[in-house]
Amino acid sequence: MKYTIILEPDEEGGYTVTVPALPGCISEGDTKEEAIENIKDAISGYIESLKKHGEPIPVETSVEVPINA
């Protein structure tokens, strides 16, 4: 599975990462690389929890929108 992540720099340093398709799935890291690795773990845990509770696993759908700049 692939999920879009949003990587945002924190004011105090480091990065916060969220997954729009998985509400509440959030992580952080001191570097971009660490934040990305941490969100991979968070996504895995999130999916495992959904499976354990018999809940559906969200499937992300994406649409590319051309922008004339």
C-alpha positions as a Markdown table, in Angstrom:
| # | Residue | x | y | z |
|---|---|---|---|---|
| 1 | Met | 0.0 | 0.0 | 0.0 |
| 2 | Lys | 1.0 | 3.6 | -0.6 |
| 3 | Tyr | -0.1 | 6.6 | 1.4 |
| 4 | Thr | 0.6 | 10.3 | 0.9 |
| 5 | Ile | 2.4 | 11.9 | 3.8 |
| 6 | Ile | 2.7 | 15.5 | 4.7 |
| 7 | Leu | 6.0 | 16.5 | 6.1 |
| 8 | Glu | 6.1 | 19.8 | 8.0 |
| 9 | Pro | 9.1 | 21.5 | 9.6 |
| 10 | Asp | 8.6 | 22.3 | 13.3 |
| 11 | Glu | 9.4 | 25.7 | 14.7 |
| 12 | Glu | 11.8 | 24.2 | 17.3 |
| 13 | Gly | 13.5 | 22.0 | 14.8 |
| 14 | Gly | 12.7 | 18.6 | 13.4 |
| 15 | Tyr | 9.6 | 17.5 | 11.4 |
| 16 | Thr | 6.1 | 16.4 | 12.0 |
| 17 | Val | 4.5 | 13.9 | 9.6 |
| 18 | Thr | 0.8 | 13.2 | 9.1 |
| 19 | Val | -1.1 | 10.8 | 6.8 |
| 20 | Pro | -4.3 | 12.4 | 5.5 |
| 21 | Ala | -5.9 | 9.1 | 4.6 |
| 22 | Leu | -5.3 | 7.7 | 8.2 |
| 23 | Pro | -6.9 | 10.2 | 10.6 |
| 24 | Gly | -4.8 | 10.6 | 13.8 |
| 25 | Cys | -1.7 | 8.8 | 12.2 |
| 26 | Ile | 1.1 | 11.2 | 13.1 |
| 27 | Ser | 4.8 | 11.0 | 13.9 |
| 28 | Glu | 7.9 | 13.2 | 14.1 |
| 29 | Gly | 11.6 | 13.1 | 13.7 |
| 30 | Asp | 14.7 | 15.2 | 14.1 |
| 31 | Thr | 15.5 | 14.9 | 10.3 |
| 32 | Lys | 13.4 | 14.3 | 7.2 |
| 33 | Glu | 14.8 | 10.8 | 7.0 |
| 34 | Glu | 14.0 | 10.0 | 10.6 |
| 35 | Ala | 10.5 | 11.4 | 10.3 |
| 36 | Ile | 9.8 | 9.3 | 7.2 |
| 37 | Glu | 11.1 | 6.1 | 8.9 |
| 38 | Asn | 9.0 | 6.9 | 12.0 |
| 39 | Ile | 5.8 | 7.5 | 10.0 |
| 40 | Lys | 6.3 | 4.1 | 8.2 |
| 41 | Asp | 6.3 | 2.5 | 11.7 |
| 42 | Ala | 3.2 | 4.5 | 12.7 |
| 43 | Ile | 1.4 | 3.5 | 9.5 |
| 44 | Ser | 2.2 | -0.2 | 10.1 |
| 45 | Gly | 0.9 | 0.1 | 13.7 |
| 46 | Tyr | -2.2 | 1.9 | 12.5 |
| 47 | Ile | -3.0 | -0.7 | 9.9 |
| 48 | Glu | -2.4 | -3.6 | 12.4 |
| 49 | Ser | -4.8 | -2.0 | 14.9 |
| 50 | Leu | -7.5 | -1.7 | 12.2 |
| 51 | Lys | -7.0 | -5.4 | 11.3 |
| 52 | Lys | -7.1 | -6.4 | 14.9 |
| 53 | His | -10.4 | -4.6 | 15.4 |
| 54 | Gly | -12.0 | -5.8 | 12.1 |
| 55 | Glu | -12.2 | -2.3 | 10.8 |
| 56 | Pro | -11.7 | -1.5 | 7.1 |
| 57 | Ile | -8.3 | -0.4 | 5.9 |
| 58 | Pro | -8.5 | 3.0 | 4.0 |
| 59 | Val | -7.4 | 2.9 | 0.4 |
| 60 | Glu | -6.1 | 6.2 | -0.8 |
| 61 | Thr | -7.3 | 7.5 | -4.1 |
| 62 | Ser | -5.5 | 10.3 | -5.8 |
| 63 | Val | -6.3 | 12.6 | -8.6 |
| 64 | Glu | -3.7 | 14.7 | -10.3 |
| 65 | Val | -4.9 | 18.2 | -11.1 |
| 66 | Pro | -3.0 | 20.3 | -13.6 |
| 67 | Ile | -2.3 | 23.9 | -12.5 |
| 68 | Asn | -1.6 | 26.6 | -14.9 |
| 69 | Ala | 1.0 | 28.8 | -13.2 |
